[in-house]
Amino acid sequence: MRKLASFIALSLLAHLMVLYGVRLELPQRVAEPLPLEVRLQPTAPPPPVLLRPRPHPHAAPRPAPPPVVPTPILTAPPQIAAAPVFDPAPPAISEPVVVESPPVAPPAAESSKPQPKPAPVPARRLPRRGEITYVLYLGSDKFDVGRTQQTWVIDNDRYRLTSISQTTGLAALFIRQRFDYVSSGRLTPSGLRPEFFGTERQRSGKTEAVTAKFDWNALTMTFGEPPRSATLPTDAQDIVSFMYQLGLMPLAPGRIELPITNGWKLERYELDVGGEEQLQTPFGTLRAVPVKQMRRPGQESIELWLAPEYRWLPVRIRFFDREGEFSGEQLVSEIRVSEDQ
């Protein structure tokens, strides 16, 4: 009965509160605020400002800096090197070769025709090692058909000369040719004395080879195919050695004679030495002395130019056929020499 009376009293109290608008608010629980955390970070310093002094109002304007000029590349022909033969960039020779030219002999009074002169005693010497590269041209239009490389080595009193010519580029696609020459012997007070000469020619798939042997004790030589013998002249040369033998002589304008073999035969070349002239080559403009073989009817002939500034080495070689027509030439494009052992 007590529980029922309590329930009825509560119910009556609730109805009275609704009738009279009495609001009953329950206590609300406020959440605790979260703690705040503040961190101070240093700010990045501002970029430096380049301060420039203010120009004086009456000061003259400052001139602009001069432009940078690149170092020019020299295109003059390189000097003869004194480094090993096959170095890519050999230095120049420190001591130039100085040669005094002998006086020119006056012409004979009896005849206006120049008389042959014996070859003089050599007054110069070859570097111990050397290499000359030529551009090979064909015909009067100077069509570039290949390269020629001549090398030599001197070991004590022995020498060895080689010359290799071959077609390159487009010319090799149509006509493949190669000419190999070798000359070996002794270096004497009179110059080069060949003991062996050999040549091999490869043309149109065919190979021709021939040799010449010099017996200086018996003063005989063997040459040709089939081999045959002949008396050996005391100043005999081969077709390669004579180019360098001329450079060892104190040449003067006039006429000289040399017995020369090309492996197939032995002939006496009559050579005319001219005056110095300017020569245009892929190596540059050179001073050169021409030495021209006097033409013989029905025979091939040769001309060459020796450069006094470059040890009297052959820098131009021209060839003429049996009819005397110009057939081709070699012009120097590079020279390397060395005095090293």
ZATORLO-958056 format. One record per residue (C-alpha): chain; residue in three letters; residue number from 1; x, z, y. Coordinates in pm, 1 decimal, padded with zeros to 6 digits, always signed. Each point is the difference from the previous one (the first is absolute). Layout:
REM ZATORLO-958056
 cadena residuo num       c1       c3       c2
      A     Ala NUM        X        Z        Y
...
REM end
This chain:
REM ZATORLO-958056
 cadena residuo num       c1       c3       c2
      A     Met   1 +00000.0 +00000.0 +00000.0
      A     Arg   2 +00290.0 +00068.6 +00237.4
      A     Lys   3 +00150.9 -00347.6 -00069.2
      A     Leu   4 -00337.0 -00165.1 +00061.7
      A     Ala   5 -00048.5 +00186.4 +00325.5
      A     Ser   6 +00352.5 -00104.4 +00116.0
      A     Phe   7 -00064.3 -00361.7 -00085.2
      A     Ile   8 -00333.6 +00002.2 +00190.3
      A     Ala   9 +00167.9 +00157.0 +00303.6
      A     Leu  10 +00276.5 -00261.2 +00006.5
      A     Ser  11 -00246.5 -00281.7 -00033.8
      A     Leu  12 -00210.4 +00137.7 +00285.9
      A     Leu  13 +00311.1 +00032.1 +00217.8
      A     Ala  14 +00096.3 -00361.6 -00066.6
      A     His  15 -00345.8 -00130.5 +00093.2
      A     Leu  16 +00007.2 +00197.6 +00326.4
      A     Met  17 +00340.9 -00145.3 +00095.3
      A     Val  18 -00126.1 -00352.7 -00061.4
      A     Leu  19 -00317.7 +00060.6 +00203.6
      A     Tyr  20 +00189.3 +00146.5 +00295.9
      A     Gly  21 +00305.9 -00240.9 -00009.0
      A     Val  22 +00263.3 +00254.6 -00070.4
      A     Arg  23 +00335.1 -00172.1 -00102.2
      A     Leu  24 +00219.8 +00168.1 -00249.6
      A     Glu  25 +00363.3 -00122.8 +00010.6
      A     Leu  26 +00234.4 +00071.4 -00276.3
      A     Pro  27 +00359.8 +00079.6 +00087.6
      A     Gln  28 +00227.8 -00310.3 -00016.1
      A     Arg  29 +00356.5 +00005.6 -00123.9
      A     Val  30 +00246.7 -00169.2 +00229.5
      A     Ala  31 +00292.4 -00170.9 -00172.9
      A     Glu  32 +00340.4 +00115.9 +00104.5
      A     Pro  33 +00179.4 -00259.4 +00212.1
      A     Leu  34 +00292.9 -00178.4 -00155.3
      A     Pro  35 +00337.3 +00092.6 +00141.7
      A     Leu  36 +00149.8 -00258.3 +00237.2
      A     Glu  37 +00362.9 -00111.6 -00042.4
      A     Val  38 +00182.6 -00177.0 +00278.4
      A     Arg  39 +00345.1 -00152.6 -00036.3
      A     Leu  40 +00200.6 -00117.7 +00297.2
      A     Gln  41 +00201.9 -00324.2 -00066.6
      A     Pro  42 +00262.7 -00122.0 +00243.8
      A     Thr  43 -00091.3 -00336.9 +00146.4
      A     Ala  44 +00241.4 -00296.5 -00033.2
      A     Pro  45 +00222.7 -00036.5 +00301.9
      A     Pro  46 -00083.0 -00301.6 +00215.7
      A     Pro  47 +00229.0 -00304.1 -00030.5
      A     Pro  48 +00297.5 +00009.3 +00234.8
      A     Val  49 -00044.7 -00189.1 +00317.7
      A     Leu  50 +00296.0 -00207.2 +00112.1
      A     Leu  51 +00053.7 +00077.6 +00360.4
      A     Arg  52 +00137.2 -00279.1 +00206.3
      A     Pro  53 +00134.3 +00061.4 +00347.3
      A     Arg  54 -00211.1 -00152.0 +00268.4
      A     Pro  55 +00186.7 -00279.4 +00170.2
      A     His  56 +00088.0 +00048.5 +00357.5
      A     Pro  57 -00233.5 -00206.5 +00216.5
      A     His  58 +00295.9 -00171.6 +00168.4
      A     Ala  59 +00216.1 -00036.3 -00311.0
      A     Ala  60 +00074.8 -00349.4 -00138.2
      A     Pro  61 -00177.5 -00087.7 -00325.7
      A     Arg  62 +00207.3 +00065.4 -00310.2
      A     Pro  63 +00112.4 -00326.3 -00173.0
      A     Ala  64 -00127.9 -00069.8 -00348.9
      A     Pro  65 +00252.5 +00049.2 -00281.9
      A     Pro  66 +00172.9 -00322.9 -00107.4
      A     Pro  67 -00141.3 -00166.7 -00314.7
      A     Val  68 +00189.5 +00045.6 -00326.1
      A     Val  69 +00191.4 -00319.8 -00075.6
      A     Pro  70 +00070.3 -00058.2 -00370.8
      A     Thr  71 +00359.3 -00061.4 -00100.4
      A     Pro  72 +00053.7 -00378.0 -00035.3
      A     Ile  73 +00095.7 -00137.9 -00338.6
      A     Leu  74 +00313.9 -00209.8 +00017.4
      A     Thr  75 -00032.6 -00339.8 -00158.0
      A     Ala  76 +00359.0 -00110.7 +00044.7
      A     Pro  77 +00186.7 -00100.1 -00317.3
      A     Pro  78 +00147.8 +00298.3 -00184.9
      A     Gln  79 +00373.5 +00055.4 +00002.0
      A     Ile  80 +00209.8 -00025.9 -00311.6
      A     Ala  81 -00042.2 +00321.4 -00196.6
      A     Ala  82 +00264.4 +00233.0 -00129.2
      A     Ala  83 -00218.0 +00181.3 -00253.5
      A     Pro  84 -00037.0 -00084.6 -00369.9
      A     Val  85 -00123.0 -00353.6 -00054.5
      A     Phe  86 -00347.7 +00088.8 -00118.6
      A     Asp  87 -00084.0 +00270.2 +00255.2
      A     Pro  88 -00331.0 -00088.0 +00175.8
      A     Ala  89 +00134.5 +00071.9 +00349.2
      A     Pro  90 +00383.7 -00004.6 +00010.0
      A     Pro  91 +00174.2 +00111.4 +00322.8
      A     Ala  92 +00208.1 -00236.0 +00208.1
      A     Ile  93 +00373.2 -00041.7 -00054.6
      A     Ser  94 +00191.2 +00235.2 +00227.5
      A     Glu  95 +00308.0 -00220.6 +00039.9
      A     Pro  96 -00067.4 -00367.5 +00076.7
      A     Val  97 +00224.5 -00262.9 -00147.3
      A     Val  98 +00220.9 -00163.6 +00261.2
      A     Val  99 +00162.1 -00329.2 -00091.8
      A     Glu 100 +00227.3 -00199.8 +00222.8
      A     Ser 101 -00061.9 -00371.2 -00027.8
      A     Pro 102 +00310.3 -00213.4 -00047.7
      A     Pro 103 +00085.3 -00265.0 +00260.4
      A     Val 104 -00157.1 -00340.8 -00050.5
      A     Ala 105 +00252.5 -00258.0 -00113.4
      A     Pro 106 +00013.4 -00308.2 +00230.0
      A     Pro 107 -00106.1 -00331.9 -00157.4
      A     Ala 108 +00264.6 -00234.8 -00129.2
      A     Ala 109 +00117.4 -00257.6 +00250.3
      A     Glu 110 +00024.6 -00285.8 -00251.0
      A     Ser 111 -00372.9 -00015.3 -00080.5
      A     Ser 112 -00326.1 +00128.9 +00150.9
      A     Lys 113 -00137.2 +00075.7 -00347.8
      A     Pro 114 +00032.9 +00373.7 -00087.3
      A     Gln 115 +00250.2 +00059.8 -00277.1
      A     Pro 116 -00066.9 +00233.1 -00296.3
      A     Lys 117 +00171.3 +00337.5 +00020.8
      A     Pro 118 +00098.2 +00231.9 -00284.5
      A     Ala 119 -00202.4 +00317.5 -00030.7
      A     Pro 120 +00169.9 +00278.8 +00200.2
      A     Val 121 +00094.6 +00336.1 -00141.3
      A     Pro 122 -00299.0 +00242.8 +00021.8
      A     Ala 123 +00008.5 +00248.5 +00287.2
      A     Arg 124 -00317.8 +00196.1 -00082.0
      A     Arg 125 -00151.6 +00180.8 -00293.7
      A     Leu 126 -00342.1 +00050.1 -00155.4
      A     Pro 127 -00178.7 +00336.4 -00007.1
      A     Arg 128 +00013.2 +00156.9 -00343.9
      A     Arg 129 -00371.2 -00048.4 -00059.7
      A     Gly 130 -00256.9 -00219.8 +00165.0
      A     Glu 131 -00334.3 -00170.8 -00024.8
      A     Ile 132 -00147.2 -00288.2 +00200.8
      A     Thr 133 -00364.9 -00105.7 -00023.7
      A     Tyr 134 -00110.5 -00346.5 +00112.2
      A     Val 135 -00334.6 -00168.6 +00056.1
      A     Leu 136 -00004.2 -00328.5 -00190.7
      A     Tyr 137 -00158.3 -00292.5 +00186.6
      A     Leu 138 -00080.6 -00343.8 -00138.1
      A     Gly 139 +00001.5 -00321.3 +00202.6
      A     Ser 140 +00020.4 -00058.7 +00374.6
      A     Asp 141 -00332.2 +00181.7 +00057.7
      A     Lys 142 +00160.6 +00324.2 -00122.0
      A     Phe 143 -00258.1 +00080.8 -00262.8
      A     Asp 144 +00077.1 +00349.5 -00132.4
      A     Val 145 +00036.0 -00041.2 -00377.7
      A     Gly 146 +00209.1 +00295.1 -00117.5
      A     Arg 147 +00288.2 +00242.5 +00038.5
      A     Thr 148 +00373.9 +00003.0 -00069.2
      A     Gln 149 +00202.7 +00315.4 -00053.9
      A     Gln 150 +00378.8 +00001.1 -00005.3
      A     Thr 151 +00193.8 +00311.3 -00096.6
      A     Trp 152 +00363.6 +00087.7 -00051.4
      A     Val 153 +00203.7 +00293.4 -00129.1
      A     Ile 154 +00374.9 +00051.9 +00038.3
      A     Asp 155 +00170.0 +00246.5 -00234.5
      A     Asn 156 +00372.3 +00036.4 +00070.9
      A     Asp 157 +00126.4 -00359.2 -00026.1
      A     Arg 158 -00306.3 -00134.4 -00187.3
      A     Tyr 159 -00306.0 -00160.9 +00156.2
      A     Arg 160 -00338.2 -00118.8 -00126.8
      A     Leu 161 -00239.1 -00220.6 +00198.2
      A     Thr 162 -00358.2 -00085.1 -00100.0
      A     Ser 163 -00265.1 -00221.4 +00156.0
      A     Ile 164 -00362.1 -00018.7 -00119.8
      A     Ser 165 -00253.4 -00240.4 +00154.2
      A     Gln 166 -00360.6 -00025.2 -00113.4
      A     Thr 167 -00334.1 -00124.5 +00123.2
      A     Thr 168 -00257.5 +00258.7 +00107.5
      A     Gly 169 -00360.0 +00013.0 +00123.3
      A     Leu 170 -00210.0 -00316.6 -00009.4
      A     Ala 171 +00302.8 -00217.9 -00072.4
      A     Ala 172 +00058.2 +00184.1 -00328.9
      A     Leu 173 -00354.6 -00088.7 -00110.9
      A     Phe 174 +00080.5 -00371.9 +00016.0
      A     Ile 175 +00376.1 -00019.2 -00064.1
      A     Arg 176 +00177.1 +00294.0 -00161.1
      A     Gln 177 +00375.5 -00029.2 +00044.9
      A     Arg 178 +00293.0 +00238.5 -00025.2
      A     Phe 179 +00371.3 -00056.2 +00062.6
      A     Asp 180 +00256.0 +00260.0 -00113.5
      A     Tyr 181 +00368.2 -00015.8 +00096.9
      A     Val 182 +00283.7 +00239.7 -00078.6
      A     Ser 183 +00363.6 -00006.3 +00106.1
      A     Ser 184 +00260.0 +00255.0 -00107.3
      A     Gly 185 +00374.3 +00028.5 +00037.4
      A     Arg 186 +00275.6 +00171.0 +00194.3
      A     Leu 187 +00049.5 +00091.3 +00363.1
      A     Thr 188 +00351.1 -00110.2 +00099.4
      A     Pro 189 +00196.6 -00010.5 +00327.2
      A     Ser 190 -00124.4 -00360.1 +00030.0
      A     Gly 191 -00364.3 +00099.5 -00042.9
      A     Leu 192 -00238.0 -00056.1 -00289.4
      A     Arg 193 +00142.9 -00150.4 -00318.6
      A     Pro 194 -00286.7 -00078.7 -00240.9
      A     Glu 195 +00058.0 +00026.2 -00373.9
      A     Phe 196 -00355.1 -00068.5 -00120.5
      A     Phe 197 -00298.9 -00181.2 +00145.9
      A     Gly 198 -00339.8 -00044.7 -00163.4
      A     Thr 199 -00329.8 -00152.7 +00106.0
      A     Glu 200 -00342.3 -00010.5 -00163.8
      A     Arg 201 -00291.4 -00201.9 +00135.1
      A     Gln 202 -00360.0 +00037.2 -00111.1
      A     Arg 203 -00220.6 -00287.0 +00112.3
      A     Ser 204 -00335.5 -00113.6 -00142.2
      A     Gly 205 +00046.9 +00213.5 -00309.3
      A     Lys 206 +00346.6 -00141.6 -00072.4
      A     Thr 207 +00327.2 +00191.3 +00021.9
      A     Glu 208 +00337.6 -00151.2 +00084.0
      A     Ala 209 +00315.3 +00209.2 -00025.5
      A     Val 210 +00365.8 -00078.6 +00055.3
      A     Thr 211 +00322.6 +00196.6 +00057.3
      A     Ala 212 +00345.8 -00049.3 +00143.9
      A     Lys 213 +00311.4 +00196.1 -00100.2
      A     Phe 214 +00318.1 +00027.9 +00208.2
      A     Asp 215 +00333.2 +00049.2 -00178.0
      A     Trp 216 +00241.5 +00089.6 +00278.7
      A     Asn 217 +00292.1 +00050.8 -00233.6
      A     Ala 218 -00020.3 -00351.9 -00143.7
      A     Leu 219 -00149.1 -00144.6 +00321.8
      A     Thr 220 -00279.9 -00165.8 -00195.3
      A     Met 221 -00376.4 +00037.1 +00016.7
      A     Thr 222 -00284.4 -00080.8 -00240.1
      A     Phe 223 -00343.0 -00104.1 +00127.2
      A     Gly 224 -00300.7 -00220.4 -00074.5
      A     Glu 225 -00219.3 -00062.2 -00304.4
      A     Pro 226 +00155.7 -00101.5 -00230.2
      A     Pro 227 +00305.3 +00193.2 +00128.6
      A     Arg 228 +00296.3 -00191.1 +00135.0
      A     Ser 229 +00329.0 +00107.7 +00154.5
      A     Ala 230 +00174.3 -00082.6 +00325.0
      A     Thr 231 +00298.3 +00115.3 +00201.7
      A     Leu 232 -00084.7 +00312.6 +00197.5
      A     Pro 233 +00081.6 -00025.8 +00375.4
      A     Thr 234 +00158.5 +00313.6 +00142.9
      A     Asp 235 -00279.1 +00041.5 +00258.7
      A     Ala 236 -00295.5 -00082.1 -00227.2
      A     Gln 237 -00335.8 +00173.1 +00054.6
      A     Asp 238 -00351.0 -00020.3 -00144.3
      A     Ile 239 -00322.6 -00082.2 +00184.3
      A     Val 240 -00074.7 +00369.9 +00066.9
      A     Ser 241 +00345.9 +00149.6 +00057.9
      A     Phe 242 +00100.2 -00263.2 +00258.2
      A     Met 243 -00272.9 +00124.6 +00241.9
      A     Tyr 244 +00166.1 +00342.9 +00010.7
      A     Gln 245 +00354.0 -00135.4 -00020.2
      A     Leu 246 -00063.1 -00189.6 +00325.6
      A     Gly 247 -00099.4 +00327.5 +00163.9
      A     Leu 248 +00339.8 +00147.5 -00089.8
      A     Met 249 +00188.3 -00279.1 +00175.6
      A     Pro 250 +00089.7 -00001.6 +00371.3
      A     Leu 251 -00214.6 -00307.4 +00059.6
      A     Ala 252 +00055.5 -00227.4 +00298.8
      A     Pro 253 -00183.2 -00321.0 +00091.6
      A     Gly 254 +00139.1 -00285.6 -00204.2
      A     Arg 255 +00006.1 -00143.5 -00351.3
      A     Ile 256 +00096.8 +00178.9 -00323.3
      A     Glu 257 -00019.3 -00090.9 -00366.7
      A     Leu 258 -00083.5 +00213.4 -00301.7
      A     Pro 259 -00026.7 -00093.8 -00368.7
      A     Ile 260 -00337.2 +00136.6 -00117.9
      A     Thr 261 -00182.8 -00007.4 -00334.0
      A     Asn 262 -00373.3 +00033.2 -00059.3
      A     Gly 263 +00054.4 +00045.2 -00374.5
      A     Trp 264 -00069.5 -00363.3 -00077.9
      A     Lys 265 +00292.7 -00158.2 +00184.8
      A     Leu 266 +00297.4 +00078.5 +00225.2
      A     Glu 267 +00008.3 -00164.7 +00343.1
      A     Arg 268 +00199.4 +00029.5 +00318.2
      A     Tyr 269 -00231.2 +00093.0 +00286.6
      A     Glu 270 +00092.5 -00121.2 +00347.3
      A     Leu 271 -00137.4 +00259.7 +00239.7
      A     Asp 272 -00039.9 -00025.5 +00377.2
      A     Val 273 +00015.3 +00330.5 +00191.8
      A     Gly 274 -00196.7 -00012.9 +00325.3
      A     Gly 275 -00025.1 +00214.7 +00308.9
      A     Glu 276 -00203.6 +00318.2 +00026.2
      A     Glu 277 -00372.2 -00041.4 +00069.1
      A     Gln 278 -00321.6 +00204.9 +00021.4
      A     Leu 279 -00205.7 +00011.8 -00317.5
      A     Gln 280 -00366.0 +00106.6 -00034.8
      A     Thr 281 -00071.8 +00181.6 -00327.7
      A     Pro 282 -00257.0 +00248.4 -00137.6
      A     Phe 283 +00279.2 +00256.8 +00051.4
      A     Gly 284 +00014.1 -00082.1 +00372.0
      A     Thr 285 +00212.4 -00214.3 +00229.3
      A     Leu 286 +00358.4 -00014.4 -00128.3
      A     Arg 287 +00328.4 -00147.5 +00110.1
      A     Ala 288 +00115.0 -00228.3 -00281.0
      A     Val 289 +00276.3 -00249.7 -00077.6
      A     Pro 290 -00114.0 -00311.9 -00190.7
      A     Val 291 +00200.2 -00134.0 -00292.9
      A     Lys 292 -00135.5 -00336.6 -00114.4
      A     Gln 293 +00102.3 -00200.4 -00300.7
      A     Met 294 +00069.8 -00363.1 +00083.9
      A     Arg 295 -00254.1 -00209.8 -00185.2
      A     Arg 296 +00110.3 -00221.4 -00288.7
      A     Pro 297 -00211.2 -00302.9 -00095.5
      A     Gly 298 -00231.1 +00077.4 -00293.2
      A     Gln 299 +00100.8 +00368.6 -00007.6
      A     Glu 300 -00176.4 +00319.8 +00096.1
      A     Ser 301 +00146.8 +00200.2 +00289.1
      A     Ile 302 -00023.6 +00344.5 +00153.3
      A     Glu 303 +00033.0 +00166.3 +00342.0
      A     Leu 304 +00034.0 +00367.8 +00083.5
      A     Trp 305 +00027.2 +00226.3 +00303.8
      A     Leu 306 +00220.7 +00312.5 +00013.4
      A     Ala 307 -00080.2 +00293.6 +00232.7
      A     Pro 308 +00308.3 +00155.6 +00171.3
      A     Glu 309 -00198.7 +00313.3 +00095.1
      A     Tyr 310 -00094.2 +00056.2 -00365.4
      A     Arg 311 +00335.1 -00018.4 -00180.6
      A     Trp 312 -00007.4 -00383.0 +00003.5
      A     Leu 313 -00265.4 +00002.5 -00271.2
      A     Pro 314 -00207.4 -00314.3 -00067.7
      A     Val 315 -00330.6 +00033.6 +00188.2
      A     Arg 316 -00130.3 -00354.7 -00036.5
      A     Ile 317 +00044.3 -00250.1 -00283.8
      A     Arg 318 -00140.5 -00354.8 +00010.7
      A     Phe 319 -00024.6 -00252.6 -00284.0
      A     Phe 320 -00010.4 -00380.8 +00003.4
      A     Asp 321 -00092.7 -00229.7 -00290.7
      A     Arg 322 +00191.3 -00302.7 -00130.6
      A     Glu 323 -00155.9 -00223.3 +00265.8
      A     Gly 324 +00117.7 +00234.6 +00274.2
      A     Glu 325 -00353.5 +00125.0 +00072.9
      A     Phe 326 -00055.0 +00364.8 +00089.1
      A     Ser 327 -00159.6 +00176.2 -00299.1
      A     Gly 328 -00008.3 +00370.6 +00087.9
      A     Glu 329 +00178.3 +00299.5 +00144.2
      A     Gln 330 +00053.9 +00373.7 -00026.2
      A     Leu 331 -00025.9 +00219.9 +00311.1
      A     Val 332 +00114.1 +00361.6 -00002.8
      A     Ser 333 -00267.6 +00269.3 +00026.6
      A     Glu 334 +00203.9 +00311.8 -00089.9
      A     Ile 335 +00363.6 +00108.7 -00035.2
      A     Arg 336 +00125.2 +00320.1 -00161.0
      A     Val 337 +00361.7 +00093.4 -00062.4
      A     Ser 338 +00191.5 +00310.7 -00102.0
      A     Glu 339 +00362.3 +00109.1 -00005.3
      A     Asp 340 -00064.6 +00267.0 -00265.7
      A     Gln 341 +00187.1 -00025.8 -00324.8
REM end
